[in-house]
């Protein structure tokens, strides 16, 4: 039975899953045909007509391409929510982002945005802490959190790693994070690293009177990650970090469920995302990925630096984890990025800016992204001429100047550490 997937008169229901795609057909394929192929391959159809396709299936499960714009190469598809298993992000993505990227009729295809209906949103737990929970834990309420990633990425032993973290905390940083590829190495074992680093975390807290955070990377096979979470909880640490793309959506979901017992803040690193997000014509946008991870329950998520730092990513895309397509499900506020939108009572996720940041960039970063971020400086801390402690002080000074509205170059005149950082790296326009 032949099925027509194009219906420009269709009005999406609040029960539909809505996806926006950027679409370029292959040579010899019409835009309409390619759009139809995206809809059918991601739902009930295949490359040919089916004798097994009955009217009941068509009536209840057929998606509709309800919007097409050839000038912008944009299509929007509304899928009945019955196509998806509640609480199963792997199945949802296997449907809307599965075989479609490999079809011959498609030259380029990018999943730009996903809107989830209440039934599916309610089937996931969402963040345990969210922005307000993290601010309550850290006791930092009115400024961005500032932190660092221990550098070099690999090579330090457990005591060296802990000492670098201590210097950063002592210099005024709130957060110290493991790098994405530091797990449990021959030269730096996870458990010993946790012991040494948490010990110095407590020391820095006592000395500074401030709450300090250690984001320990538990990334591994799922059962091992549970053991590492257990160890962090026993050590008195409040956080764990997971590489969400390389471990997979199901693993993230499992760890969020396991976290009901541990009640640790989940920090999500997006290592591997560039393989999906970098090509502006093909792949999956960071906005779409961010929404899936918010549902799964991460409390913090890297979204980039809005073109301020070293990593690829435009301000328009990373802040559009700010400007979504017209939302048929919730009352979206355009002044908030999607990680903070009111989403059926799911807690907002703390956006993390990281990648090539240095103190001279702080004012521009906050102007672009606002103060509700966690700003992380790696080389921009440890590369300071006077070392990690001075680098941390320079970062904290840059945040203080930014919150007071004082130009960094002016603030640097009375703050030696910031002055030396600016002399080395400058202040971008």
Residue pairs with C-beta under 8 A, 6 or more apart in sequence:
1 49
1 50
1 51
1 53
1 54
1 55
1 58
2 49
3 40
3 44
3 45
3 53
3 58
3 62
4 36
5 35
5 36
5 39
5 40
5 45
5 62
5 63
5 64
5 65
6 32
6 35
6 36
6 39
6 64
6 65
6 68
7 64
7 65
7 66
8 65
8 66
8 67
8 68
9 66
10 64
10 66
10 78
11 66
12 18
12 66
12 78
12 328
13 78
13 328
14 117
14 118
14 328
14 329
15 80
15 81
15 117
15 119
16 78
16 79
16 80
16 81
16 117
16 328
17 78
17 79
17 80
17 81
17 83
17 84
17 92
17 96
17 114
17 115
17 116
17 117
17 120
18 76
18 77
18 78
18 79
18 114
18 115
18 325
18 328
19 76
19 77
19 79
19 96
19 111
19 113
19 114
19 115
20 74
20 75
20 76
20 111
20 112
20 113
20 325
21 38
21 74
21 75
21 76
21 77
21 109
21 110
21 111
21 112
22 72
22 73
22 74
22 108
22 109
22 110
22 112
22 280
22 281
23 31
23 34
23 35
23 38
23 73
23 74
23 75
23 106
23 108
23 109
24 34
24 73
24 106
24 107
24 108
24 109
24 281
25 31
25 33
25 34
25 105
25 106
25 107
26 34
26 104
26 105
26 106
26 107
27 107
29 105
29 106
31 68
31 70
31 73
32 68
33 105
34 105
34 106
35 65
35 68
35 75
36 65
37 100
37 103
37 105
37 106
38 65
38 75
38 77
38 100
38 103
38 106
38 109
39 45
39 63
39 64
39 65
39 77
40 46
41 98
41 99
41 100
41 103
42 63
42 77
42 79
42 95
42 96
42 97
42 98
42 99
42 100
43 61
43 62
43 63
43 79
43 83
43 95
44 53
44 57
44 58
44 61
44 62
44 63
44 83
45 53
60 80
60 82
61 80
61 82
61 83
62 80
63 77
63 78
63 79
63 80
63 83
64 77
64 78
65 75
65 76
65 77
66 76
66 77
66 78
67 74
67 75
67 76
68 74
68 75
69 75
74 112
76 325
79 95
79 96
81 117
81 119
81 120
83 95
84 91
84 92
84 95
84 120
85 91
85 92
86 119
86 120
86 122
86 123
87 123
87 124
87 253
89 124
89 249
89 250
89 253
89 292
89 295
89 296
90 248
90 249
90 250
92 120
92 292
93 249
93 292
96 111
96 114
97 111
97 284
100 106
100 109
101 109
101 282
101 283
103 109
108 279
108 281
108 282
109 282
110 279
110 280
110 281
110 282
110 283
110 284
110 285
111 283
111 284
111 285
111 288
112 285
112 287
112 288
112 325
113 285
113 287
113 288
113 291
113 324
113 325
114 288
114 291
114 292
115 324
115 325
115 327
115 328
115 329
116 291
116 295
116 329
117 329
118 329
118 344
120 295
121 295
121 343
121 344
121 346
122 344
124 253
124 295
124 296
124 297
124 346
125 256
125 257
125 297
126 294
126 295
126 297
126 343
126 346
126 347
127 133
127 266
127 294
127 297
127 298
127 299
127 346
127 347
127 348
127 349
128 256
128 259
128 260
128 263
128 265
128 266
128 297
128 299
128 347
129 137
129 265
129 299
129 347
130 299
130 347
130 348
130 349
130 350
131 340
131 347
131 348
131 349
131 350
131 372
132 347
132 348
133 265
133 299
133 347
134 145
134 265
134 299
134 300
134 350
135 141
137 211
137 213
137 238
137 265
138 145
138 174
138 211
138 213
139 210
139 211
140 174
140 211
142 371
142 403
143 371
143 399
143 400
143 403
144 366
144 371
144 372
144 373
144 374
144 375
144 399
145 174
145 175
145 213
145 350
145 373
145 374
145 375
146 172
146 173
146 174
146 175
146 374
146 375
146 376
146 377
146 395
146 396
146 399
147 168
147 173
147 174
147 175
147 176
147 177
147 213
147 374
147 375
147 376
147 377
148 168
148 173
148 175
148 176
148 177
148 376
148 377
148 378
148 381
148 382
148 388
148 391
148 392
148 395
149 176
149 177
149 178
149 179
149 354
149 376
149 378
150 156
150 161
150 164
150 165
150 168
150 176
150 177
150 178
150 179
150 182
150 382
151 164
151 179
151 378
151 379
151 381
151 382
153 179
153 181
153 182
154 179
154 181
154 182
154 185
154 187
154 188
155 187
156 164
156 187
156 188
157 187
157 188
158 188
158 189
158 192
158 193
158 195
158 196
158 197
159 196
161 188
161 193
161 196
161 197
162 193
162 196
162 197
162 199
162 200
163 200
164 176
164 382
164 388
165 176
165 197
165 200
165 201
165 214
166 200
166 201
166 203
166 204
167 387
167 388
167 389
167 392
168 176
168 381
168 388
168 389
168 391
168 392
169 176
169 200
169 201
169 204
169 205
169 208
169 212
169 392
170 204
170 207
170 208
170 389
170 392
171 388
171 389
171 390
171 391
171 392
171 393
171 395
171 396
172 208
172 392
172 393
172 395
172 396
172 397
173 381
173 392
173 395
173 396
174 210
174 211
174 212
174 213
175 212
175 213
175 215
175 374
175 376
176 197
176 201
176 212
176 213
176 214
176 215
177 214
177 215
177 217
177 241
177 267
177 376
178 193
178 215
178 216
178 217
178 241
179 217
179 378
180 217
180 219
180 243
180 269
180 271
181 271
182 188
182 217
183 190
183 217
183 218
183 219
183 220
184 190
184 191
184 193
184 220
190 216
190 218
190 228
190 231
191 231
193 216
194 216
194 231
194 232
194 235
194 237
195 235
197 214
197 216
198 214
198 235
198 236
198 237
201 212
201 213
201 214
201 237
202 236
204 212
205 211
205 212
213 238
213 239
214 237
214 239
215 239
215 240
215 241
215 267
216 228
216 232
216 237
216 239
216 240
216 241
217 240
217 241
217 242
217 243
217 269
218 225
218 228
218 229
218 232
218 240
218 241
218 242
218 255
219 225
219 241
219 242
219 243
219 246
219 247
220 228
222 247
222 251
222 254
222 255
225 242
225 247
225 251
225 255
226 255
226 258
228 240
229 240
229 255
229 258
229 259
229 262
229 264
230 262
232 239
232 240
232 262
232 264
233 262
233 264
237 264
238 264
238 265
239 264
239 265
239 266
239 267
240 255
240 264
240 265
240 266
240 267
241 266
241 267
241 268
241 269
242 251
242 252
242 255
242 266
242 267
242 268
242 269
243 269
243 270
243 271
243 272
244 252
244 268
244 269
244 270
244 293
244 296
244 298
244 301
245 270
245 271
245 272
245 273
245 276
245 289
246 271
246 272
249 292
249 296
252 268
252 293
252 296
252 297
252 298
253 296
253 297
255 266
256 266
256 296
256 297
256 298
259 266
259 297
265 299
265 300
266 297
266 298
266 299
266 300
267 298
267 299
267 300
267 352
268 293
268 298
268 299
268 300
268 301
268 302
269 302
270 286
270 289
270 301
270 302
270 303
273 286
273 289
274 312
275 283
276 283
276 284
276 289
277 283
277 284
277 285
277 286
277 289
277 313
277 317
278 312
285 317
286 303
286 304
286 313
286 317
286 318
286 321
287 317
287 320
287 321
287 324
287 338
290 301
290 303
290 321
290 338
290 339
290 349
291 338
293 301
293 349
294 301
294 338
294 339
294 343
294 346
294 349
295 346
298 349
299 347
299 349
299 350
300 349
300 350
300 351
300 352
300 374
301 339
301 349
301 350
301 351
301 352
302 352
302 353
302 354
303 318
303 321
303 337
303 339
303 351
303 352
303 353
304 311
304 313
304 317
304 318
304 353
304 354
304 355
305 311
305 313
305 318
305 353
305 354
305 355
305 356
305 357
305 361
305 365
305 369
306 313
306 314
306 315
306 318
306 319
306 353
306 365
306 368
306 369
307 313
307 314
307 315
307 318
308 353
308 357
308 361
308 364
308 365
308 368
308 428
309 353
309 354
309 355
309 356
309 357
309 361
309 365
310 355
310 356
311 355
311 356
315 368
316 323
319 337
319 368
319 369
320 337
321 337
321 338
321 339
321 351
322 334
322 336
322 337
322 338
323 334
324 332
324 338
324 341
330 341
330 342
330 343
330 344
331 342
332 338
332 341
332 342
333 341
333 342
337 351
339 348
339 349
339 350
339 351
340 348
340 349
340 351
340 372
341 348
350 372
350 373
350 374
351 369
351 372
351 373
351 374
352 373
352 374
352 376
353 365
353 369
353 373
353 374
353 375
353 376
354 375
354 376
354 377
354 378
356 379
356 380
357 365
357 375
357 376
357 377
357 378
357 380
358 377
358 379
358 380
358 383
358 421
358 425
359 377
359 380
359 391
359 394
359 395
359 397
359 398
359 408
359 418
359 421
359 422
359 425
360 398
360 408
360 421
360 422
360 425
360 426
360 427
360 428
361 380
361 427
361 428
362 375
362 395
362 398
362 399
362 401
362 402
362 408
363 398
363 401
363 402
363 407
363 408
363 427
364 428
365 373
365 375
366 373
366 375
366 399
366 402
366 403
371 403
375 395
375 399
377 391
377 395
380 391
380 395
380 421
380 425
381 388
381 391
381 392
381 394
381 395
382 388
382 391
383 391
383 424
384 390
384 391
384 394
384 417
384 420
384 421
384 424
385 420
385 424
386 417
386 420
390 417
390 420
391 417
391 421
393 415
393 417
393 418
394 415
394 417
394 418
394 420
394 421
397 411
397 412
397 415
397 417
397 418
398 408
398 411
398 418
398 421
400 411
401 407
401 408
401 410
401 411
401 415
401 418
402 408
404 411
408 418
408 422
408 427
409 422
409 427
411 418
412 418
412 419
412 422
413 419
